[in-house]
Structure formats: structure tokens, C-alpha cells
């Protein structure tokens, strides 16, 4: 059947409209592909994690050309599972959480950078009890760790306590888990625990910001150094994007005011490359503590 010129024009216009609608319908999918999904272990209050990440997120958007979405989670295990199930692309992990992520992802999770400070990380033992002056004084006392999966708030302090001849489960009157480093300080300050342990970076920040009364709560011991935090990507992320992210972190320059502000919020002098081998000691400590088989 032949078409009149008018019918032919109408059909052409209808086809153009259909193609336009189809293209518009495809836009959300394209946008979704251009989103970088980020999360972090909840070692501080969710509002604080959001505040710290906001400038870094904007920087990563500029460096990658992608929309960056930060999603806080309720516990450490949720970050590991989200990385393993491809719900997030990039995660801020502690050393032990990285080991758990490596195991959960069958070795595919890739640590790309760490702060320079994370190669020489420590935990601080704190108390408001004047009778506690050393680790030996913790026998028979109530004690607060951070989260069970926290490297600096639980695993490594427990490991070093064991090396000092103390078994928290047997030698302490009671063991509690506060859930986060700043919460541990609150536990000790309020007398809910006679002593506790948290990472040195959060302690220093709280002291600087006068969020802890050091005339009451004080440090009485510090752990030996160990490797800790890193930024990790899921193993099947586009290698070109992994390189962009790595280069972006490494390019942060403390000599530039904007970069210095970002680094300051991350409690970092700079970011340096890292790799899975740096966390073998953490894995060994976890096995020694009975937290990994």
C-alpha cells in the first residue's frame, strides 16, 4: 500500500517521537552506570562520617567525572557484605575489615591507598580511674572495646593484651563493645567502663576538638604500631576507574589549601599506595585471637 506524502510525514514524526522517548528512557540507566557508590566502616557517628567525606566526595567527582554517593551503614559486617555483593564500589576499611573483605570476596577485593599514618598506627588505652596506671591494673576491671570487627578498637588491642599476659574474657570483670571509638570515650567518661581502648587518630581529634575532658579521662598505655585503614575497591571494578581513583588519592597535595582541607578531615598527611601484603600481620593476629579460622 502506497503512502500519501501527508501520511509519510506523519509516520516520520511519530517514529522520531518514539526514538526520543526511548532515548529519554535510557538516560537513568546511563546515569546509574556513572555513579560511584562509596561507604565506610562506622567507626564514628554517621553524621561525622558524612561530614568528613563530603569534600572528598566532591573531589572524587571532579577527578572521575562520576556522581559520588556515600551511604553510611550500621555495622562493620554490612560494609564487607556490600562490597562482596557489588552494592558499593569503594570502601573505607580498617585492617581487619579488609582481611574479612578479602576472605569474603575470595581474594578479589583490592586495597589501593592508605594514609601515610596507617603504616605506623596505634591504639590508646584510656581510663578515668586513678588506680589504673598500666595494663596489669586492668585485672578485675570493667573494660570497653569499640566494635568487635574494629582493628584498632578491638582486634589489635586484644592481641597486645594477650601478649602482655592478659585474657580479657577471663581477667576482666566485664567486657563491653561500645560500637565506635568516640562511643568508647563516652563509656569511660560516664563510668560505664573503668577503662577502654580506641584508635589514636580519633583520640587525638577528640582532644583537639575538646570533646573529651583530659583532666578526667587520660591515656595510660599505647600499643605497638601496626598497619590499619585503607581504601579498598571491589575486584571487578573497571581497571581504568581503579587507576583514576588511585591517582586521585595520591595527587592530594597538602601544599594546596583545598587538598589540605580534605586531608585534614581524613586525618592524613598524605595518601600512599598500599597492597594486601601489608595486612598479613593483621590476619595472623586475628587467627591468634581466635577471630578467624
Phi, psi and omega in degrees: 000128180278149181256140175287159177305321181294317180295320181298319179294317180297318180295321179296319180293320179296319179295320179297318179296319180297318179294322179295316179297319179298318180295320179296323179294334181278344184301315180302322181295319178296319180296320181298323180292340183261020179257129174261117185262123188235146173213179182206153175297140184277065182277353172223176180301144181306321180296324179290320178298317178298316181298316181293325186276334188311307179295324178295319179300317179296321178297315180294326175299315181295324184279332184254341184076014181248157171282132181252124181242121179260127180238111177288153179235169186272335181210169184296319183299328181295326179292315179300313182294320179295324177292318182291328182261013174065025176277339173229158183254329186221135183221141173271113186239153168277170181302314181291321178297324176297317178301317178296320179293321178299316179292316183294329182261015180056039175083009184269338179298137186241116173282128185255319180216159172221163173289152177303326181293339185285350176280343181226053186275153178219166173241149181249130172270128184235157178201161171242007181266115182296342180280348180263113180236352180202172183299324181299334181284354181282346180301130179080004183258161173276144189217144179240121167270176176276244174267149181305327181266008180285130178294308186271345181256358182209294188303300185291320174301319178298318179299314181288329174297319178296322177294334178273005176089017180247134174250106185305323183289339181249324187270339180268148180296319179203142178242128177240159175240114184286332181101337181200158185297315180293330177291327177298317177300317179297321178301311183291317181298326182272357180081011178287341174215142181284340178203165179198181181216142178210170182284151187297326183295314180292320178302311181300319180295317181294325177293314180299321182272006179056040177265004176220138179272101184286355173281345179247311180259127185223160175274131178240354176197152179229139181286163166297169183280158178199164174284145177223243195303155172202164170263126184239141175250155174291148190294335183262016176290146180308122181306327179294322178289321177301318178295318178301315181295315180299312180298323181296315178296316183291337182279347179299122188243116181297347178282345178262127184308315181295318179292322179299322179295318178296313180297322180299317178294331179272001183056044184233138171281327175188167174258145180228157178296152175219174178206169186298332182297332181295343186251012176297320179298323177296316180297319179296320179295321180294321178292320179296326180277357180080017182267347175226145177274000000 
